[in-house]
Structures are given as structure tokens and as C-alpha cells.
């Protein structure tokens, strides 16, 4: 492992929270130069040569969630194909890198890094250390596939945990609770909710395609066109498998994009509402406040201090 970079805990993880959450968008480019821009808080945009990222491991544990797109995950001399909803539990000594999946020009990855002390304390918190064996025994890091609803919920929850309004002490508590839930769900619960997921492939693929901006801004009409089924059947399947309506799903995608634009662009709020095709500005304000607990203006003000030039 002499040629492998080992990322250290010091200087990376928050010493109080003992963790760090980052959102990374990787765009694959021709050429040899790596470029990264920090666009506010822990949001990063990377331009990476098609040869892939550099192999590395960590002093800490890591959970990887793919939000949009797809990527080839080279880990411990093997490969995992990750797509939207893929959830990977990395161990400290796993050596990994990301390579392009030719089906996707870019990929958005949310990463939760956390200290080993926090990791080991989970066995005390859960009063069960069986999950440690299930986590560490396999050659490859355990990988699961979340349904679109669960993936979207986890993605939103991770981003909310990065809010500057949350004190470091409270953030640590919330992250520890989240870790406990994840490990209990995937390594202790005898009925793994992912393995039992009966979401049809066509519906899962539809949700993946709808995460593209040109599709979710097209609204329910665009979804119905891509679904190749009747509106009634589409609504019935969403309610049955995802426990929400197609409109709810589309609104969540629009709101996530609106939050990004509010935090990292200079666009006017009216312009954002129109661009994402909300019915009216008042409706945008109402649904945004219901989802995020803040008005669009307050959300922008909260994140203004994190924005960098």
C-alpha cells in the first residue's frame, strides 16, 4: 500500500462532531487535470479525468450514498457498479477509487465520514456488536440498494445535518442516532427492508430518469410520457410501492434543486420558482417552508455566510 494515499482523521473530521458530511458532484472530462471547486459549505464540484480518482483509504469509516447518476466503484481490486440509491458502508482499510460509468456523464455522491471512536460506540448504543462482524467480514464493503423514497429521505436528512443552525454538540447526537438507525436496519434487522423491496424495475428506472432536471421540471406530464402506462396505474404504483403520489415525488426533486439554487446562485427567488415551474410564487413559498421549515428567503440568508467566491 505504499502507493496508496491514506486520508487522516486529523484535519478532515470535525473534532467535536467526530464526523463530516460532504456532497460531491463528479463530472468526467477528457484530459489529465483534476479540478475541484468548493461552492459553499461542504458542497464540492469535481472535474475528474476519465482514468478515475486516485486510489485511497481512510483512518475512519465512511458511508457513501449515490444521489444521481452512476459510477464504477473500484474497491479492494474488485468493482461495484453504483447507481442512484446505492448505499455503501466503507471500512477504514478499504482501498477504493471512482471510475466513470459510460452511461452517465456525472454522478452526485453524498459521503458521511465518521471517527472510529464514534463507530465503535455504536455497539454500546445498540447493545449488540453482531453488526461489526457482518460489516468487517466480507472482502468487499457491504452495499445495499435503496428505493427512491428511502434514498431521497436519507439524502435530505444528510444535507439538513450540515445546517449551520445546528450546534456541533446537537449535530453529533443526530449523526449518532442516524448511524444507529442505519446499522440497525441493514446489519441487525433480520428482515432487511432493501432486500424485500418489491419496487418494479420500470418504476425504479423511471424515478432515476426523473431526477434529471429537464425531466422533473417537465412535471407530471413528462413523467406520464416516460412511464408508458396510464395515469391511474402510475399513481397506484407510486402509492403502493413508494407511499406517495407522483406529484409529491416531483415536488421533492424541485425543492431540492430550489434549495441548491438558493444557496449557491444569485438568481432571484421568483426566477427560481419560474425556472422550476412551480404554479405560483406563493405556492412555492408555502411548499418550501413546509418541506425545509424555512421560507426561501430565510433559507438563502442562512446559507449566505457559507457561500464562497
C-alpha positions as a Markdown table, in Angstrom:
| # | Residue | x | y | z |
|---|---|---|---|---|
| 1 | Unk | 0.0 | 0.0 | 0.0 |
| 2 | Unk | 3.0 | 2.3 | -0.4 |
| 3 | Unk | 1.4 | 4.0 | -3.4 |
| 4 | Unk | -2.0 | 4.4 | -1.7 |
| 5 | Unk | -2.9 | 7.7 | -0.1 |
| 6 | Unk | -4.3 | 7.3 | 3.4 |
| 7 | Unk | -6.7 | 10.1 | 4.4 |
| 8 | Unk | -6.2 | 11.0 | 8.0 |
| 9 | Unk | -8.8 | 11.9 | 10.6 |
| 10 | Unk | -6.9 | 15.0 | 11.8 |
| 11 | Unk | -7.7 | 18.0 | 9.6 |
| 12 | Unk | -10.7 | 16.3 | 7.9 |
| 13 | Unk | -13.2 | 15.3 | 10.5 |
| 14 | Unk | -14.8 | 17.9 | 12.8 |
| 15 | Unk | -13.1 | 17.2 | 16.2 |
| 16 | Unk | -16.3 | 18.0 | 18.1 |
| 17 | Unk | -18.7 | 16.2 | 15.9 |
| 18 | Unk | -16.2 | 13.4 | 15.0 |
| 19 | Unk | -17.6 | 13.2 | 11.5 |
| 20 | Unk | -18.1 | 15.2 | 8.3 |
| 21 | Unk | -20.8 | 15.2 | 5.6 |
| 22 | Unk | -19.9 | 16.2 | 2.1 |
| 23 | Unk | -21.8 | 16.4 | -1.2 |
| 24 | Unk | -19.7 | 15.8 | -4.3 |
| 25 | Unk | -20.6 | 16.2 | -7.9 |
| 26 | Unk | -18.1 | 14.5 | -10.3 |
| 27 | Unk | -18.0 | 15.3 | -13.9 |
| 28 | Unk | -15.8 | 13.2 | -16.1 |
| 29 | Unk | -13.6 | 15.1 | -18.5 |
| 30 | Unk | -11.0 | 14.3 | -21.2 |
| 31 | Unk | -7.5 | 15.3 | -20.3 |
| 32 | Unk | -5.3 | 14.7 | -17.3 |
| 33 | Unk | -6.0 | 17.6 | -14.9 |
| 34 | Unk | -8.1 | 17.2 | -11.7 |
| 35 | Unk | -10.1 | 20.3 | -10.7 |
| 36 | Unk | -12.2 | 20.8 | -7.6 |
| 37 | Unk | -14.3 | 23.8 | -6.5 |
| 38 | Unk | -15.9 | 24.2 | -3.1 |
| 39 | Unk | -19.1 | 26.0 | -3.8 |
| 40 | Unk | -20.3 | 26.7 | -0.2 |
| 41 | Unk | -20.0 | 24.7 | 2.9 |
| 42 | Unk | -19.2 | 21.1 | 2.2 |
| 43 | Unk | -20.5 | 21.1 | -1.4 |
| 44 | Unk | -17.8 | 20.2 | -4.0 |
| 45 | Unk | -17.7 | 20.2 | -7.8 |
| 46 | Unk | -15.0 | 18.0 | -9.2 |
| 47 | Unk | -13.8 | 17.6 | -12.8 |
| 48 | Unk | -12.0 | 14.3 | -13.0 |
| 49 | Unk | -10.1 | 12.7 | -15.9 |
| 50 | Unk | -11.7 | 9.5 | -17.2 |
| 51 | Unk | -8.9 | 7.5 | -15.7 |
| 52 | Unk | -10.7 | 7.9 | -12.4 |
| 53 | Unk | -10.0 | 9.3 | -9.0 |
| 54 | Unk | -6.8 | 8.3 | -7.1 |
| 55 | Unk | -6.9 | 5.1 | -5.0 |
| 56 | Unk | -7.0 | 5.8 | -1.3 |
| 57 | Unk | -8.2 | 4.5 | 2.0 |
| 58 | Unk | -9.0 | 6.2 | 5.4 |
| 59 | Unk | -8.3 | 6.2 | 9.1 |
| 60 | Unk | -12.1 | 6.5 | 9.6 |
| 61 | Unk | -15.3 | 4.8 | 8.4 |
| 62 | Unk | -17.4 | 6.1 | 5.5 |
| 63 | Unk | -20.9 | 5.7 | 4.2 |
| 64 | Unk | -21.5 | 6.5 | 0.5 |
| 65 | Unk | -24.8 | 7.4 | -1.0 |
| 66 | Unk | -25.3 | 7.9 | -4.7 |
| 67 | Unk | -28.0 | 10.6 | -5.3 |
| 68 | Unk | -28.0 | 10.9 | -9.1 |
| 69 | Unk | -26.1 | 9.4 | -12.0 |
| 70 | Unk | -23.9 | 6.3 | -11.7 |
| 71 | Unk | -20.3 | 5.3 | -11.2 |
| 72 | Unk | -18.0 | 2.4 | -11.1 |
| 73 | Unk | -16.6 | 1.9 | -7.6 |
| 74 | Unk | -13.2 | 0.1 | -7.7 |
| 75 | Unk | -12.6 | -1.3 | -4.3 |
| 76 | Unk | -10.2 | -3.8 | -2.9 |
| 77 | Unk | -9.2 | -4.8 | -6.5 |
| 78 | Unk | -12.8 | -5.5 | -7.5 |
| 79 | Unk | -15.6 | -3.3 | -8.9 |
| 80 | Unk | -19.1 | -2.4 | -7.8 |
| 81 | Unk | -21.5 | -0.6 | -10.1 |
| 82 | Unk | -23.2 | 2.1 | -8.2 |
| 83 | Unk | -26.4 | 4.0 | -9.3 |
| 84 | Unk | -28.9 | 6.3 | -7.7 |
| 85 | Unk | -29.9 | 4.8 | -4.4 |
| 86 | Unk | -26.8 | 2.7 | -3.9 |
| 87 | Unk | -25.5 | 2.8 | -0.3 |
| 88 | Unk | -22.1 | 1.5 | 0.6 |
| 89 | Unk | -20.6 | 1.0 | 4.1 |
| 90 | Unk | -16.8 | 1.5 | 3.8 |
| 91 | Unk | -14.3 | 0.2 | 6.4 |
| 92 | Unk | -11.2 | 2.2 | 7.2 |
| 93 | Unk | -8.7 | 0.0 | 5.3 |
| 94 | Unk | -10.8 | -0.4 | 2.2 |
| 95 | Unk | -8.8 | 0.9 | -0.8 |
| 96 | Unk | -11.1 | 2.5 | -3.3 |
| 97 | Unk | -11.4 | 4.9 | -6.3 |
| 98 | Unk | -14.2 | 6.0 | -8.6 |
| 99 | Unk | -14.2 | 5.3 | -12.3 |
| 100 | Unk | -16.7 | 6.6 | -14.9 |
| 101 | Unk | -19.8 | 4.6 | -15.9 |
| 102 | Unk | -20.2 | 5.2 | -19.6 |
| 103 | Unk | -23.9 | 5.5 | -19.1 |
| 104 | Unk | -23.5 | 8.7 | -17.1 |
| 105 | Unk | -21.6 | 12.0 | -17.7 |
| 106 | Unk | -21.6 | 12.8 | -14.0 |
| 107 | Unk | -22.5 | 11.5 | -10.6 |
| 108 | Unk | -23.6 | 13.1 | -7.3 |
| 109 | Unk | -22.2 | 11.4 | -4.2 |
| 110 | Unk | -23.0 | 12.2 | -0.6 |
| 111 | Unk | -20.4 | 11.0 | 1.9 |
| 112 | Unk | -20.7 | 10.6 | 5.7 |
| 113 | Unk | -17.3 | 10.2 | 7.2 |
| 114 | Unk | -17.1 | 9.3 | 10.9 |
| 115 | Unk | -14.4 | 8.6 | 13.5 |
| 116 | Unk | -13.7 | 5.1 | 14.7 |
| 117 | Unk | -14.5 | 6.0 | 18.3 |
| 118 | Unk | -17.9 | 7.0 | 17.2 |
| 119 | Unk | -18.1 | 3.9 | 15.1 |
| 120 | Unk | -17.2 | 1.6 | 18.0 |
| 121 | Unk | -19.5 | 3.3 | 20.4 |
| 122 | Unk | -22.4 | 2.1 | 18.2 |
| 123 | Unk | -22.1 | -1.4 | 19.7 |
| 124 | Unk | -22.7 | 0.1 | 23.1 |
| 125 | Unk | -25.5 | 2.2 | 21.9 |
| 126 | Unk | -27.2 | -0.7 | 20.1 |
| 127 | Unk | -26.2 | -3.2 | 22.9 |
| 128 | Unk | -25.2 | -5.5 | 20.0 |
| 129 | Unk | -21.9 | -5.9 | 18.3 |
| 130 | Unk | -23.0 | -8.5 | 15.8 |
| 131 | Unk | -23.2 | -5.8 | 13.1 |
| 132 | Unk | -19.4 | -5.3 | 13.4 |
| 133 | Unk | -18.8 | -8.9 | 12.2 |
| 134 | Unk | -21.2 | -8.5 | 9.4 |
| 135 | Unk | -19.6 | -5.3 | 8.4 |
| 136 | Unk | -16.0 | -6.3 | 8.5 |
| 137 | Unk | -16.1 | -10.0 | 7.4 |
| 138 | Unk | -16.8 | -9.6 | 3.6 |
| 139 | Unk | -13.9 | -8.8 | 1.2 |
| 140 | Unk | -16.0 | -6.0 | -0.4 |
| 141 | Unk | -17.7 | -3.3 | 1.7 |
| 142 | Unk | -21.4 | -4.1 | 2.1 |
| 143 | Unk | -23.6 | -2.5 | -0.5 |
| 144 | Unk | -27.4 | -2.0 | -0.5 |
| 145 | Unk | -29.9 | -0.5 | -2.9 |
| 146 | Unk | -32.4 | 2.0 | -1.5 |
| 147 | Unk | -35.7 | 2.5 | -3.1 |
| 148 | Unk | -36.2 | 6.1 | -4.4 |
| 149 | Unk | -38.2 | 7.2 | -1.5 |
| 150 | Unk | -35.7 | 6.0 | 1.1 |
| 151 | Unk | -32.8 | 7.4 | -0.9 |
| 152 | Unk | -34.4 | 10.8 | -1.2 |
| 153 | Unk | -35.2 | 10.8 | 2.5 |
| 154 | Unk | -31.7 | 9.9 | 3.5 |
| 155 | Unk | -30.2 | 12.4 | 1.1 |
| 156 | Unk | -32.3 | 15.2 | 2.5 |
| 157 | Unk | -31.6 | 14.2 | 6.1 |
| 158 | Unk | -27.8 | 14.2 | 5.5 |
| 159 | Unk | -27.9 | 17.7 | 3.9 |
| 160 | Unk | -30.0 | 19.0 | 6.8 |
| 161 | Unk | -27.5 | 17.8 | 9.3 |
| 162 | Unk | -25.0 | 20.2 | 7.7 |
| 163 | Unk | -27.1 | 23.2 | 8.6 |
| 164 | Unk | -25.1 | 25.9 | 10.4 |
| 165 | Unk | -28.2 | 26.4 | 12.6 |
| 166 | Unk | -27.4 | 23.1 | 14.4 |
| 167 | Unk | -24.8 | 23.3 | 17.1 |
| 168 | Unk | -21.9 | 20.9 | 16.9 |
| 169 | Unk | -23.0 | 19.0 | 20.0 |
| 170 | Unk | -26.5 | 18.5 | 18.7 |
| 171 | Unk | -25.2 | 17.6 | 15.3 |
| 172 | Unk | -23.1 | 14.8 | 16.8 |
| 173 | Unk | -26.1 | 13.5 | 18.7 |
| 174 | Unk | -28.2 | 13.5 | 15.5 |
| 175 | Unk | -25.5 | 11.8 | 13.4 |
| 176 | Unk | -25.0 | 9.1 | 16.1 |
| 177 | Unk | -28.8 | 8.5 | 16.0 |
| 178 | Unk | -28.7 | 8.2 | 12.2 |
| 179 | Unk | -25.8 | 5.8 | 12.3 |
| 180 | Unk | -27.6 | 3.7 | 14.8 |
| 181 | Unk | -30.7 | 3.6 | 12.6 |
| 182 | Unk | -28.7 | 2.6 | 9.5 |
| 183 | Unk | -26.7 | -0.1 | 11.2 |
| 184 | Unk | -29.7 | -1.5 | 12.9 |
| 185 | Unk | -31.6 | -1.5 | 9.7 |
| 186 | Unk | -29.0 | -3.1 | 7.5 |
| 187 | Unk | -26.9 | -5.3 | 9.8 |
| 188 | Unk | -29.2 | -6.3 | 12.7 |
| 189 | Unk | -32.8 | -6.3 | 11.5 |
| 190 | Unk | -33.5 | -9.9 | 10.3 |
| 191 | Unk | -35.8 | -8.5 | 7.6 |
| 192 | Unk | -33.7 | -6.2 | 5.5 |
| 193 | Unk | -36.0 | -3.7 | 4.1 |
| 194 | Unk | -33.9 | -3.2 | 1.0 |
| 195 | Unk | -33.7 | -6.9 | 0.2 |
| 196 | Unk | -37.5 | -7.1 | 0.5 |
| 197 | Unk | -38.2 | -4.1 | -1.7 |
| 198 | Unk | -40.7 | -5.1 | -4.4 |
| 199 | Unk | -40.4 | -1.9 | -6.4 |
| 200 | Unk | -40.7 | -2.9 | -10.0 |
| 201 | Unk | -37.6 | -2.2 | -12.2 |
| 202 | Unk | -39.6 | 0.1 | -14.5 |
| 203 | Unk | -40.7 | 2.3 | -11.6 |
| 204 | Unk | -37.2 | 2.4 | -10.2 |
| 205 | Unk | -35.8 | 3.3 | -13.6 |
| 206 | Unk | -38.5 | 6.0 | -14.0 |
| 207 | Unk | -37.6 | 7.6 | -10.7 |
| 208 | Unk | -33.9 | 7.6 | -11.7 |
| 209 | Unk | -34.7 | 9.3 | -15.1 |
| 210 | Unk | -37.0 | 11.8 | -13.4 |
| 211 | Unk | -34.1 | 13.1 | -11.2 |
| 212 | Unk | -32.7 | 14.8 | -14.3 |
| 213 | Unk | -33.6 | 18.5 | -14.3 |
| 214 | Unk | -35.0 | 18.5 | -17.8 |
| 215 | Unk | -37.5 | 15.8 | -16.7 |
| 216 | Unk | -38.6 | 16.9 | -13.2 |
| 217 | Unk | -39.1 | 20.5 | -14.4 |
| 218 | Unk | -41.5 | 18.9 | -17.0 |
| 219 | Unk | -43.7 | 17.9 | -14.2 |
| 220 | Unk | -46.3 | 15.2 | -14.1 |
| 221 | Unk | -46.9 | 15.4 | -17.8 |
| 222 | Unk | -43.3 | 14.5 | -18.5 |
| 223 | Unk | -43.4 | 11.6 | -16.0 |
| 224 | Unk | -46.5 | 10.2 | -17.6 |
| 225 | Unk | -44.9 | 10.3 | -21.0 |
| 226 | Unk | -41.8 | 8.5 | -19.8 |
| 227 | Unk | -43.8 | 5.9 | -17.8 |
| 228 | Unk | -45.6 | 4.3 | -20.7 |
| 229 | Unk | -48.6 | 3.4 | -18.6 |
| 230 | Unk | -51.9 | 5.0 | -17.7 |
| 231 | Unk | -52.0 | 7.9 | -15.2 |
| 232 | Unk | -54.2 | 5.8 | -12.9 |
| 233 | Unk | -51.7 | 2.9 | -12.9 |
| 234 | Unk | -48.8 | 5.2 | -12.3 |
| 235 | Unk | -50.4 | 6.8 | -9.3 |
| 236 | Unk | -51.5 | 3.4 | -7.9 |
| 237 | Unk | -47.9 | 2.1 | -8.2 |
| 238 | Unk | -46.4 | 5.2 | -6.5 |
| 239 | Unk | -48.8 | 4.9 | -3.6 |
| 240 | Unk | -48.3 | 1.1 | -3.3 |
| 241 | Unk | -44.5 | 1.0 | -3.5 |
| 242 | Unk | -43.3 | 4.5 | -2.6 |
| 243 | Unk | -46.1 | 5.6 | -0.3 |
| 244 | Unk | -46.5 | 9.0 | -2.0 |
| 245 | Unk | -48.1 | 10.4 | -5.2 |
| 246 | Unk | -46.2 | 11.2 | -8.4 |
| 247 | Unk | -46.7 | 14.9 | -7.7 |
| 248 | Unk | -45.2 | 14.6 | -4.2 |
| 249 | Unk | -42.1 | 12.9 | -5.7 |
| 250 | Unk | -41.7 | 15.6 | -8.4 |
| 251 | Unk | -42.1 | 18.4 | -5.9 |
| 252 | Unk | -39.4 | 16.9 | -3.7 |
| 253 | Unk | -37.0 | 16.9 | -6.7 |
| 254 | Unk | -37.9 | 20.5 | -7.5 |
| 255 | Unk | -37.5 | 21.6 | -3.9 |
| 256 | Unk | -34.1 | 20.0 | -3.6 |
| 257 | Unk | -33.0 | 21.9 | -6.7 |
| 258 | Unk | -34.5 | 25.1 | -5.4 |
| 259 | Unk | -32.5 | 24.8 | -2.2 |
| 260 | Unk | -29.3 | 24.4 | -4.2 |
| 261 | Unk | -30.0 | 27.4 | -6.3 |
| 262 | Unk | -30.9 | 29.5 | -3.3 |
| 263 | Unk | -27.7 | 28.5 | -1.5 |
| 264 | Unk | -25.3 | 28.7 | -4.4 |
| 265 | Unk | -26.6 | 31.1 | -7.0 |
| 266 | Unk | -27.6 | 34.7 | -7.3 |
| 267 | Unk | -30.9 | 34.0 | -9.0 |
| 268 | Unk | -33.9 | 35.8 | -7.7 |
| 269 | Unk | -36.5 | 33.8 | -5.8 |
| 270 | Unk | -39.1 | 34.5 | -8.4 |
| 271 | Unk | -36.8 | 33.4 | -11.2 |
| 272 | Unk | -36.1 | 30.1 | -9.4 |
| 273 | Unk | -39.8 | 29.4 | -8.9 |
| 274 | Unk | -40.5 | 30.1 | -12.5 |
| 275 | Unk | -37.5 | 28.1 | -13.7 |
| 276 | Unk | -38.6 | 25.0 | -11.7 |
| 277 | Unk | -42.2 | 25.6 | -12.9 |
| 278 | Unk | -44.0 | 26.0 | -9.5 |
| 279 | Unk | -47.6 | 27.1 | -10.0 |
| 280 | Unk | -47.1 | 30.4 | -8.3 |
| 281 | Unk | -44.7 | 32.2 | -6.1 |
| 282 | Unk | -47.0 | 31.9 | -3.1 |
| 283 | Unk | -47.3 | 28.2 | -3.7 |
| 284 | Unk | -43.5 | 27.9 | -3.9 |
| 285 | Unk | -43.1 | 29.7 | -0.6 |
| 286 | Unk | -45.7 | 27.6 | 1.1 |
| 287 | Unk | -44.4 | 24.2 | 0.0 |
| 288 | Unk | -40.8 | 25.2 | 0.5 |
| 289 | Unk | -41.4 | 26.3 | 4.1 |
| 290 | Unk | -43.4 | 23.1 | 4.8 |
| 291 | Unk | -40.5 | 21.0 | 3.5 |
| 292 | Unk | -37.5 | 22.8 | 4.9 |
| 293 | Unk | -39.0 | 24.7 | 7.9 |
| 294 | Unk | -37.8 | 28.0 | 6.5 |
| 295 | Unk | -39.0 | 30.4 | 3.8 |
| 296 | Unk | -36.9 | 30.5 | 0.6 |
| 297 | Unk | -35.6 | 34.0 | 1.7 |
| 298 | Unk | -34.7 | 32.8 | 5.2 |
| 299 | Unk | -33.0 | 29.6 | 3.7 |
| 300 | Unk | -30.9 | 31.8 | 1.4 |
| 301 | Unk | -29.9 | 34.1 | 4.3 |
| 302 | Unk | -29.0 | 31.2 | 6.4 |
| 303 | Unk | -26.6 | 29.8 | 3.8 |
| 304 | Unk | -25.3 | 33.2 | 2.6 |
| 305 | Unk | -22.4 | 33.0 | 5.1 |
| 306 | Unk | -21.3 | 29.7 | 3.7 |
| 307 | Unk | -21.1 | 30.8 | 0.1 |
| 308 | Unk | -17.6 | 31.4 | -1.4 |
| 309 | Unk | -16.5 | 33.1 | -4.5 |
